[in-house]
Amino acid sequence: MIEKLDDSARAVALNALPEWSAVAEPDGIARTFSFANFIDAFGFMSRVALLAEKADHHPEWSNVYNRVHITLTTHDAGGLSQRDIDLAGQIDALLTA
């Protein structure tokens, strides 16, 4: 079973993901990405969707024109888990690929 991160593990994980912020509801992490235009934002969402499907871990997200807001939480764990941290790192890596 996937376990929710304790406070110590959460602090270490967030330190490694400086662009992500802790959110209380749902208990997880979030980040807003900005792109030059809608096409770039939608392309990014498509790449994230492929990562999420491969990991069988899907974000809560929204898109408004050139912005994509992503929240990651693990419902089965009742909050932030290592799966969220791993997916956040993979999402961040898309920006440098």
Biopython code that builds the backbone (N, CA, C, O; Angstrom):
import numpy as np
from Bio.PDB.StructureBuilder import StructureBuilder

atoms = [
    (1, "MET", "N", (0.828, -1.187, 0.000)),
    (1, "MET", "CA", (0.000, 0.000, 0.000)),
    (1, "MET", "C", (0.876, 1.257, 0.000)),
    (1, "MET", "O", (1.942, 1.286, 0.616)),
    (2, "ILE", "N", (0.425, 2.252, -0.677)),
    (2, "ILE", "CA", (1.141, 3.524, -0.761)),
    (2, "ILE", "C", (0.889, 4.308, 0.521)),
    (2, "ILE", "O", (-0.248, 4.420, 0.978)),
    (3, "GLU", "N", (1.961, 4.850, 1.096)),
    (3, "GLU", "CA", (1.821, 5.575, 2.350)),
    (3, "GLU", "C", (2.023, 7.071, 2.153)),
    (3, "GLU", "O", (2.815, 7.510, 1.319)),
    (4, "LYS", "N", (1.296, 7.828, 2.933)),
    (4, "LYS", "CA", (1.428, 9.278, 2.973)),
    (4, "LYS", "C", (2.795, 9.623, 3.570)),
    (4, "LYS", "O", (3.236, 8.985, 4.526)),
    (5, "LEU", "N", (3.457, 10.625, 3.009)),
    (5, "LEU", "CA", (4.764, 11.040, 3.525)),
    (5, "LEU", "C", (4.615, 11.690, 4.893)),
    (5, "LEU", "O", (3.673, 12.445, 5.133)),
    (6, "ASP", "N", (5.556, 11.389, 5.790)),
    (6, "ASP", "CA", (5.545, 12.068, 7.082)),
    (6, "ASP", "C", (6.157, 13.461, 6.908)),
    (6, "ASP", "O", (6.663, 13.796, 5.837)),
    (7, "ASP", "N", (6.104, 14.260, 7.962)),
    (7, "ASP", "CA", (6.552, 15.656, 7.866)),
    (7, "ASP", "C", (8.012, 15.781, 7.446)),
    (7, "ASP", "O", (8.359, 16.672, 6.671)),
    (8, "SER", "N", (8.862, 14.903, 7.945)),
    (8, "SER", "CA", (10.283, 14.960, 7.610)),
    (8, "SER", "C", (10.514, 14.642, 6.132)),
    (8, "SER", "O", (11.233, 15.365, 5.443)),
    (9, "ALA", "N", (9.908, 13.570, 5.655)),
    (9, "ALA", "CA", (10.056, 13.183, 4.243)),
    (9, "ALA", "C", (9.457, 14.239, 3.326)),
    (9, "ALA", "O", (9.991, 14.514, 2.251)),
    (10, "ARG", "N", (8.353, 14.825, 3.752)),
    (10, "ARG", "CA", (7.699, 15.887, 2.977)),
    (10, "ARG", "C", (8.639, 17.085, 2.827)),
    (10, "ARG", "O", (8.765, 17.638, 1.735)),
    (11, "ALA", "N", (9.295, 17.487, 3.910)),
    (11, "ALA", "CA", (10.204, 18.637, 3.870)),
    (11, "ALA", "C", (11.373, 18.381, 2.925)),
    (11, "ALA", "O", (11.744, 19.256, 2.143)),
    (12, "VAL", "N", (11.947, 17.197, 2.993)),
    (12, "VAL", "CA", (13.063, 16.839, 2.112)),
    (12, "VAL", "C", (12.604, 16.858, 0.656)),
    (12, "VAL", "O", (13.291, 17.393, -0.213)),
    (13, "ALA", "N", (11.442, 16.272, 0.401)),
    (13, "ALA", "CA", (10.921, 16.194, -0.969)),
    (13, "ALA", "C", (10.641, 17.580, -1.537)),
    (13, "ALA", "O", (10.995, 17.864, -2.681)),
    (14, "LEU", "N", (10.013, 18.438, -0.753)),
    (14, "LEU", "CA", (9.695, 19.783, -1.243)),
    (14, "LEU", "C", (10.953, 20.615, -1.454)),
    (14, "LEU", "O", (10.987, 21.475, -2.334)),
    (15, "ASN", "N", (11.971, 20.369, -0.667)),
    (15, "ASN", "CA", (13.238, 21.068, -0.850)),
    (15, "ASN", "C", (13.855, 20.727, -2.202)),
    (15, "ASN", "O", (14.525, 21.558, -2.815)),
    (16, "ALA", "N", (13.625, 19.503, -2.661)),
    (16, "ALA", "CA", (14.158, 19.055, -3.952)),
    (16, "ALA", "C", (13.302, 19.523, -5.126)),
    (16, "ALA", "O", (13.710, 19.402, -6.282)),
    (17, "LEU", "N", (12.114, 20.058, -4.830)),
    (17, "LEU", "CA", (11.190, 20.541, -5.873)),
    (17, "LEU", "C", (10.813, 21.992, -5.569)),
    (17, "LEU", "O", (9.668, 22.272, -5.213)),
    (18, "PRO", "N", (11.765, 22.914, -5.708)),
    (18, "PRO", "CA", (11.534, 24.289, -5.254)),
    (18, "PRO", "C", (10.410, 25.036, -5.969)),
    (18, "PRO", "O", (9.884, 26.006, -5.422)),
    (19, "GLU", "N", (10.033, 24.619, -7.158)),
    (19, "GLU", "CA", (8.969, 25.302, -7.896)),
    (19, "GLU", "C", (7.576, 24.830, -7.475)),
    (19, "GLU", "O", (6.577, 25.444, -7.849)),
    (20, "TRP", "N", (7.504, 23.760, -6.709)),
    (20, "TRP", "CA", (6.233, 23.201, -6.254)),
    (20, "TRP", "C", (5.940, 23.718, -4.852)),
    (20, "TRP", "O", (6.854, 23.939, -4.057)),
    (21, "SER", "N", (4.657, 23.908, -4.556)),
    (21, "SER", "CA", (4.226, 24.391, -3.246)),
    (21, "SER", "C", (3.313, 23.375, -2.590)),
    (21, "SER", "O", (2.539, 22.690, -3.259)),
    (22, "ALA", "N", (3.412, 23.286, -1.276)),
    (22, "ALA", "CA", (2.498, 22.431, -0.527)),
    (22, "ALA", "C", (1.107, 23.058, -0.550)),
    (22, "ALA", "O", (0.959, 24.275, -0.441)),
    (23, "VAL", "N", (0.105, 22.221, -0.693)),
    (23, "VAL", "CA", (-1.287, 22.675, -0.610)),
    (23, "VAL", "C", (-1.999, 21.816, 0.432)),
    (23, "VAL", "O", (-1.692, 20.637, 0.602)),
    (24, "ALA", "N", (-2.955, 22.432, 1.123)),
    (24, "ALA", "CA", (-3.657, 21.737, 2.199)),
    (24, "ALA", "C", (-4.850, 20.933, 1.705)),
    (24, "ALA", "O", (-5.156, 19.868, 2.241)),
    (25, "GLU", "N", (-5.512, 21.439, 0.698)),
    (25, "GLU", "CA", (-6.739, 20.772, 0.232)),
    (25, "GLU", "C", (-6.747, 20.669, -1.277)),
    (25, "GLU", "O", (-6.973, 21.685, -1.935)),
    (26, "PRO", "N", (-6.516, 19.516, -1.865)),
    (26, "PRO", "CA", (-6.194, 18.278, -1.159)),
    (26, "PRO", "C", (-4.753, 18.307, -0.672)),
    (26, "PRO", "O", (-3.940, 19.076, -1.183)),
    (27, "ASP", "N", (-4.439, 17.489, 0.293)),
    (27, "ASP", "CA", (-3.082, 17.420, 0.837)),
    (27, "ASP", "C", (-2.139, 16.941, -0.260)),
    (27, "ASP", "O", (-2.114, 15.758, -0.598)),
    (28, "GLY", "N", (-1.367, 17.870, -0.810)),
    (28, "GLY", "CA", (-0.485, 17.513, -1.910)),
    (28, "GLY", "C", (0.449, 18.651, -2.245)),
    (28, "GLY", "O", (0.811, 19.454, -1.385)),
    (29, "ILE", "N", (0.836, 18.710, -3.510)),
    (29, "ILE", "CA", (1.701, 19.772, -4.010)),
    (29, "ILE", "C", (1.107, 20.318, -5.302)),
    (29, "ILE", "O", (0.367, 19.628, -6.004)),
    (30, "ALA", "N", (1.445, 21.573, -5.603)),
    (30, "ALA", "CA", (0.896, 22.214, -6.798)),
    (30, "ALA", "C", (1.939, 23.115, -7.440)),
    (30, "ALA", "O", (2.866, 23.606, -6.796)),
    (31, "ARG", "N", (1.745, 23.307, -8.724)),
    (31, "ARG", "CA", (2.609, 24.218, -9.486)),
    (31, "ARG", "C", (1.829, 24.737, -10.686)),
    (31, "ARG", "O", (1.034, 24.012, -11.284)),
    (32, "THR", "N", (2.062, 25.989, -11.027)),
    (32, "THR", "CA", (1.487, 26.578, -12.228)),
    (32, "THR", "C", (2.606, 26.797, -13.237)),
    (32, "THR", "O", (3.650, 27.367, -12.920)),
    (33, "PHE", "N", (2.368, 26.337, -14.448)),
    (33, "PHE", "CA", (3.324, 26.456, -15.548)),
    (33, "PHE", "C", (2.790, 27.467, -16.547)),
    (33, "PHE", "O", (1.595, 27.469, -16.845)),
    (34, "SER", "N", (3.655, 28.324, -17.069)),
    (34, "SER", "CA", (3.260, 29.307, -18.078)),
    (34, "SER", "C", (4.047, 29.060, -19.360)),
    (34, "SER", "O", (5.240, 28.758, -19.328)),
    (35, "PHE", "N", (3.357, 29.195, -20.480)),
    (35, "PHE", "CA", (3.946, 28.939, -21.788)),
    (35, "PHE", "C", (3.692, 30.130, -22.704)),
    (35, "PHE", "O", (2.952, 31.046, -22.346)),
    (36, "ALA", "N", (4.294, 30.118, -23.863)),
    (36, "ALA", "CA", (4.160, 31.227, -24.806)),
    (36, "ALA", "C", (2.737, 31.352, -25.348)),
    (36, "ALA", "O", (2.274, 32.451, -25.649)),
    (37, "ASN", "N", (2.046, 30.210, -25.469)),
    (37, "ASN", "CA", (0.711, 30.230, -26.073)),
    (37, "ASN", "C", (-0.044, 28.949, -25.711)),
    (37, "ASN", "O", (0.480, 28.076, -25.019)),
    (38, "PHE", "N", (-1.268, 28.857, -26.187)),
    (38, "PHE", "CA", (-2.117, 27.706, -25.893)),
    (38, "PHE", "C", (-1.548, 26.411, -26.460)),
    (38, "PHE", "O", (-1.587, 25.375, -25.796)),
    (39, "ILE", "N", (-1.026, 26.460, -27.670)),
    (39, "ILE", "CA", (-0.487, 25.250, -28.304)),
    (39, "ILE", "C", (0.645, 24.659, -27.464)),
    (39, "ILE", "O", (0.704, 23.445, -27.269)),
    (40, "ASP", "N", (1.537, 25.507, -26.971)),
    (40, "ASP", "CA", (2.633, 25.015, -26.128)),
    (40, "ASP", "C", (2.103, 24.431, -24.821)),
    (40, "ASP", "O", (2.586, 23.398, -24.358)),
    (41, "ALA", "N", (1.115, 25.089, -24.231)),
    (41, "ALA", "CA", (0.515, 24.587, -22.991)),
    (41, "ALA", "C", (-0.154, 23.237, -23.221)),
    (41, "ALA", "O", (-0.004, 22.319, -22.415)),
    (42, "PHE", "N", (-0.885, 23.120, -24.312)),
    (42, "PHE", "CA", (-1.582, 21.870, -24.612)),
    (42, "PHE", "C", (-0.594, 20.751, -24.930)),
    (42, "PHE", "O", (-0.811, 19.602, -24.545)),
    (43, "GLY", "N", (0.483, 21.081, -25.629)),
    (43, "GLY", "CA", (1.522, 20.092, -25.904)),
    (43, "GLY", "C", (2.143, 19.567, -24.614)),
    (43, "GLY", "O", (2.391, 18.369, -24.475)),
    (44, "PHE", "N", (2.391, 20.474, -23.676)),
    (44, "PHE", "CA", (2.920, 20.087, -22.370)),
    (44, "PHE", "C", (1.943, 19.153, -21.659)),
    (44, "PHE", "O", (2.349, 18.138, -21.092)),
    (45, "MET", "N", (0.668, 19.495, -21.692)),
    (45, "MET", "CA", (-0.340, 18.645, -21.051)),
    (45, "MET", "C", (-0.356, 17.252, -21.676)),
    (45, "MET", "O", (-0.533, 16.257, -20.973)),
    (46, "SER", "N", (-0.176, 17.180, -22.969)),
    (46, "SER", "CA", (-0.149, 15.879, -23.644)),
    (46, "SER", "C", (1.033, 15.039, -23.170)),
    (46, "SER", "O", (0.900, 13.835, -22.950)),
    (47, "ARG", "N", (2.185, 15.678, -23.015)),
    (47, "ARG", "CA", (3.368, 14.954, -22.539)),
    (47, "ARG", "C", (3.190, 14.508, -21.086)),
    (47, "ARG", "O", (3.585, 13.402, -20.718)),
    (48, "VAL", "N", (2.593, 15.375, -20.266)),
    (48, "VAL", "CA", (2.313, 15.002, -18.873)),
    (48, "VAL", "C", (1.326, 13.841, -18.826)),
    (48, "VAL", "O", (1.472, 12.930, -18.011)),
    (49, "ALA", "N", (0.324, 13.873, -19.697)),
    (49, "ALA", "CA", (-0.672, 12.793, -19.728)),
    (49, "ALA", "C", (-0.013, 11.445, -20.003)),
    (49, "ALA", "O", (-0.392, 10.438, -19.405)),
    (50, "LEU", "N", (0.961, 11.418, -20.893)),
    (50, "LEU", "CA", (1.661, 10.165, -21.186)),
    (50, "LEU", "C", (2.460, 9.676, -19.977)),
    (50, "LEU", "O", (2.471, 8.482, -19.678)),
    (51, "LEU", "N", (3.125, 10.599, -19.285)),
    (51, "LEU", "CA", (3.850, 10.230, -18.062)),
    (51, "LEU", "C", (2.893, 9.694, -17.006)),
    (51, "LEU", "O", (3.154, 8.670, -16.373)),
    (52, "ALA", "N", (1.788, 10.395, -16.826)),
    (52, "ALA", "CA", (0.813, 10.015, -15.804)),
    (52, "ALA", "C", (0.211, 8.648, -16.096)),
    (52, "ALA", "O", (0.030, 7.834, -15.190)),
    (53, "GLU", "N", (-0.094, 8.405, -17.345)),
    (53, "GLU", "CA", (-0.680, 7.116, -17.716)),
    (53, "GLU", "C", (0.320, 5.986, -17.479)),
    (53, "GLU", "O", (-0.046, 4.922, -16.980)),
    (54, "LYS", "N", (1.566, 6.219, -17.832)),
    (54, "LYS", "CA", (2.608, 5.204, -17.617)),
    (54, "LYS", "C", (2.779, 4.909, -16.125)),
    (54, "LYS", "O", (2.991, 3.761, -15.736)),
    (55, "ALA", "N", (2.686, 5.948, -15.294)),
    (55, "ALA", "CA", (2.841, 5.788, -13.846)),
    (55, "ALA", "C", (1.546, 5.336, -13.175)),
    (55, "ALA", "O", (1.544, 4.986, -11.995)),
    (56, "ASP", "N", (0.452, 5.343, -13.924)),
    (56, "ASP", "CA", (-0.878, 5.065, -13.373)),
    (56, "ASP", "C", (-1.148, 5.972, -12.173)),
    (56, "ASP", "O", (-1.649, 5.542, -11.134)),
    (57, "HIS", "N", (-0.794, 7.242, -12.361)),
    (57, "HIS", "CA", (-0.969, 8.252, -11.308)),
    (57, "HIS", "C", (-1.322, 9.562, -12.004)),
    (57, "HIS", "O", (-0.493, 10.134, -12.711)),
    (58, "HIS", "N", (-2.523, 10.029, -11.810)),
    (58, "HIS", "CA", (-3.052, 11.111, -12.634)),
    (58, "HIS", "C", (-3.226, 12.409, -11.848)),
    (58, "HIS", "O", (-3.722, 12.395, -10.721)),
    (59, "PRO", "N", (-2.820, 13.522, -12.440)),
    (59, "PRO", "CA", (-2.906, 14.810, -11.752)),
    (59, "PRO", "C", (-4.320, 15.378, -11.769)),
    (59, "PRO", "O", (-5.162, 14.990, -12.579)),
    (60, "GLU", "N", (-4.548, 16.297, -10.859)),
    (60, "GLU", "CA", (-5.697, 17.189, -10.952)),
    (60, "GLU", "C", (-5.129, 18.428, -11.626)),
    (60, "GLU", "O", (-4.124, 18.976, -11.174)),
    (61, "TRP", "N", (-5.766, 18.873, -12.707)),
    (61, "TRP", "CA", (-5.177, 20.002, -13.420)),
    (61, "TRP", "C", (-6.221, 20.831, -14.132)),
    (61, "TRP", "O", (-7.360, 20.414, -14.345)),
    (62, "SER", "N", (-5.778, 22.033, -14.492)),
    (62, "SER", "CA", (-6.627, 22.923, -15.282)),
    (62, "SER", "C", (-5.737, 23.691, -16.247)),
    (62, "SER", "O", (-4.533, 23.841, -16.036)),
    (63, "ASN", "N", (-6.362, 24.168, -17.304)),
    (63, "ASN", "CA", (-5.652, 24.923, -18.335)),
    (63, "ASN", "C", (-6.470, 26.152, -18.686)),
    (63, "ASN", "O", (-7.658, 26.049, -18.992)),
    (64, "VAL", "N", (-5.838, 27.304, -18.643)),
    (64, "VAL", "CA", (-6.433, 28.542, -19.134)),
    (64, "VAL", "C", (-5.411, 29.172, -20.070)),
    (64, "VAL", "O", (-4.365, 29.659, -19.639)),
    (65, "TYR", "N", (-5.730, 29.153, -21.345)),
    (65, "TYR", "CA", (-4.892, 29.665, -22.423)),
    (65, "TYR", "C", (-3.461, 29.145, -22.322)),
    (65, "TYR", "O", (-3.198, 28.003, -22.699)),
    (66, "ASN", "N", (-2.527, 29.963, -21.818)),
    (66, "ASN", "CA", (-1.116, 29.553, -21.816)),
    (66, "ASN", "C", (-0.641, 29.048, -20.454)),
    (66, "ASN", "O", (0.555, 28.836, -20.251)),
    (67, "ARG", "N", (-1.571, 28.857, -19.526)),
    (67, "ARG", "CA", (-1.201, 28.411, -18.183)),
    (67, "ARG", "C", (-1.786, 27.028, -17.893)),
    (67, "ARG", "O", (-2.915, 26.717, -18.272)),
    (68, "VAL", "N", (-0.993, 26.217, -17.218)),
    (68, "VAL", "CA", (-1.430, 24.893, -16.773)),
    (68, "VAL", "C", (-1.162, 24.811, -15.275)),
    (68, "VAL", "O", (-0.029, 24.988, -14.828)),
    (69, "HIS", "N", (-2.204, 24.544, -14.511)),
    (69, "HIS", "CA", (-2.057, 24.380, -13.062)),
    (69, "HIS", "C", (-2.217, 22.900, -12.738)),
    (69, "HIS", "O", (-3.206, 22.274, -13.121)),
    (70, "ILE", "N", (-1.233, 22.345, -12.028)),
    (70, "ILE", "CA", (-1.239, 20.924, -11.677)),
    (70, "ILE", "C", (-1.187, 20.768, -10.163)),
    (70, "ILE", "O", (-0.375, 21.398, -9.485)),
    (71, "THR", "N", (-2.064, 19.923, -9.651)),
    (71, "THR", "CA", (-2.025, 19.504, -8.250)),
    (71, "THR", "C", (-1.821, 17.997, -8.225)),
    (71, "THR", "O", (-2.496, 17.252, -8.935)),
    (72, "LEU", "N", (-0.883, 17.564, -7.399)),
    (72, "LEU", "CA", (-0.610, 16.137, -7.241)),
    (72, "LEU", "C", (-0.917, 15.717, -5.811)),
    (72, "LEU", "O", (-0.459, 16.347, -4.858)),
    (73, "THR", "N", (-1.681, 14.666, -5.669)),
    (73, "THR", "CA", (-1.998, 14.062, -4.384)),
    (73, "THR", "C", (-2.277, 12.590, -4.630)),
    (73, "THR", "O", (-2.600, 12.196, -5.751)),
    (74, "THR", "N", (-2.157, 11.784, -3.601)),
    (74, "THR", "CA", (-2.437, 10.356, -3.735)),
    (74, "THR", "C", (-3.659, 10.035, -2.893)),
    (74, "THR", "O", (-3.577, 9.946, -1.668)),
    (75, "HIS", "N", (-4.777, 9.864, -3.551)),
    (75, "HIS", "CA", (-6.034, 9.627, -2.842)),
    (75, "HIS", "C", (-5.967, 8.366, -1.988)),
    (75, "HIS", "O", (-6.475, 8.352, -0.867)),
    (76, "ASP", "N", (-5.343, 7.305, -2.506)),
    (76, "ASP", "CA", (-5.248, 6.043, -1.755)),
    (76, "ASP", "C", (-4.459, 6.201, -0.455)),
    (76, "ASP", "O", (-4.695, 5.472, 0.509)),
    (77, "ALA", "N", (-3.529, 7.147, -0.430)),
    (77, "ALA", "CA", (-2.715, 7.377, 0.765)),
    (77, "ALA", "C", (-3.316, 8.460, 1.659)),
    (77, "ALA", "O", (-2.880, 8.639, 2.795)),
    (78, "GLY", "N", (-4.298, 9.168, 1.158)),
    (78, "GLY", "CA", (-4.894, 10.252, 1.935)),
    (78, "GLY", "C", (-4.057, 11.512, 1.952)),
    (78, "GLY", "O", (-4.194, 12.337, 2.855)),
    (79, "GLY", "N", (-3.184, 11.672, 0.958)),
    (79, "GLY", "CA", (-2.362, 12.872, 0.888)),
    (79, "GLY", "C", (-1.115, 12.658, 0.053)),
    (79, "GLY", "O", (-1.055, 11.767, -0.794)),
    (80, "LEU", "N", (-0.130, 13.488, 0.310)),
    (80, "LEU", "CA", (1.115, 13.486, -0.461)),
    (80, "LEU", "C", (1.895, 12.192, -0.246)),
    (80, "LEU", "O", (2.130, 11.776, 0.889)),
    (81, "SER", "N", (2.292, 11.565, -1.348)),
    (81, "SER", "CA", (3.082, 10.330, -1.273)),
    (81, "SER", "C", (4.295, 10.444, -2.194)),
    (81, "SER", "O", (4.450, 11.419, -2.929)),
    (82, "GLN", "N", (5.134, 9.438, -2.136)),
    (82, "GLN", "CA", (6.314, 9.403, -3.001)),
    (82, "GLN", "C", (5.917, 9.387, -4.471)),
    (82, "GLN", "O", (6.661, 9.887, -5.315)),
    (83, "ARG", "N", (4.768, 8.827, -4.786)),
    (83, "ARG", "CA", (4.303, 8.813, -6.184)),
    (83, "ARG", "C", (4.140, 10.244, -6.707)),
    (83, "ARG", "O", (4.459, 10.524, -7.863)),
    (84, "ASP", "N", (3.648, 11.140, -5.863)),
    (84, "ASP", "CA", (3.484, 12.539, -6.264)),
    (84, "ASP", "C", (4.838, 13.197, -6.498)),
    (84, "ASP", "O", (5.031, 13.924, -7.473)),
    (85, "ILE", "N", (5.755, 12.935, -5.604)),
    (85, "ILE", "CA", (7.099, 13.511, -5.714)),
    (85, "ILE", "C", (7.773, 13.018, -6.990)),
    (85, "ILE", "O", (8.382, 13.799, -7.722)),
    (86, "ASP", "N", (7.660, 11.726, -7.251)),
    (86, "ASP", "CA", (8.271, 11.155, -8.454)),
    (86, "ASP", "C", (7.673, 11.759, -9.721)),
    (86, "ASP", "O", (8.402, 12.116, -10.646)),
    (87, "LEU", "N", (6.345, 11.872, -9.763)),
    (87, "LEU", "CA", (5.700, 12.432, -10.952)),
    (87, "LEU", "C", (6.053, 13.907, -11.115)),
    (87, "LEU", "O", (6.265, 14.367, -12.237)),
    (88, "ALA", "N", (6.119, 14.652, -10.021)),
    (88, "ALA", "CA", (6.512, 16.065, -10.098)),
    (88, "ALA", "C", (7.908, 16.201, -10.703)),
    (88, "ALA", "O", (8.143, 17.075, -11.537)),
    (89, "GLY", "N", (8.822, 15.348, -10.288)),
    (89, "GLY", "CA", (10.173, 15.376, -10.849)),
    (89, "GLY", "C", (10.187, 15.063, -12.331)),
    (89, "GLY", "O", (10.929, 15.684, -13.093)),
    (90, "GLN", "N", (9.374, 14.107, -12.746)),
    (90, "GLN", "CA", (9.283, 13.764, -14.167)),
    (90, "GLN", "C", (8.661, 14.911, -14.961)),
    (90, "GLN", "O", (9.083, 15.197, -16.082)),
    (91, "ILE", "N", (7.667, 15.559, -14.380)),
    (91, "ILE", "CA", (7.036, 16.704, -15.049)),
    (91, "ILE", "C", (8.055, 17.829, -15.207)),
    (91, "ILE", "O", (8.169, 18.417, -16.283)),
    (92, "ASP", "N", (8.791, 18.128, -14.150)),
    (92, "ASP", "CA", (9.815, 19.173, -14.232)),
    (92, "ASP", "C", (10.849, 18.847, -15.308)),
    (92, "ASP", "O", (11.314, 19.742, -16.014)),
    (93, "ALA", "N", (11.205, 17.583, -15.433)),
    (93, "ALA", "CA", (12.205, 17.172, -16.424)),
    (93, "ALA", "C", (11.730, 17.427, -17.854)),
    (93, "ALA", "O", (12.552, 17.606, -18.753)),
    (94, "LEU", "N", (10.427, 17.446, -18.070)),
    (94, "LEU", "CA", (9.907, 17.743, -19.412)),
    (94, "LEU", "C", (10.308, 19.141, -19.875)),
    (94, "LEU", "O", (10.460, 19.387, -21.071)),
    (95, "LEU", "N", (10.476, 20.040, -18.933)),
    (95, "LEU", "CA", (10.800, 21.426, -19.281)),
    (95, "LEU", "C", (12.246, 21.596, -19.715)),
    (95, "LEU", "O", (12.596, 22.596, -20.341)),
    (96, "THR", "N", (13.086, 20.627, -19.387)),
    (96, "THR", "CA", (14.497, 20.719, -19.760)),
    (96, "THR", "C", (14.857, 19.741, -20.868)),
    (96, "THR", "O", (15.998, 19.707, -21.330)),
    (97, "ALA", "N", (13.873, 18.943, -21.296)),
    (97, "ALA", "CA", (14.133, 17.934, -22.342)),
    (97, "ALA", "C", (14.100, 18.554, -23.720)),
    (97, "ALA", "O", (14.297, 17.856, -24.715)),
]
sb = StructureBuilder()
sb.init_structure("model")
sb.init_model(0)
sb.init_chain("A")
sb.init_seg("    ")
for serial, (resi, resn, name, xyz) in enumerate(atoms, 1):
    if name == "N":
        sb.init_residue(resn, " ", resi, " ")
    sb.init_atom(name, np.array(xyz, "f"), 0.0, 1.0, " ", f" {name:<3s}", serial, name[0])
structure = sb.get_structure()
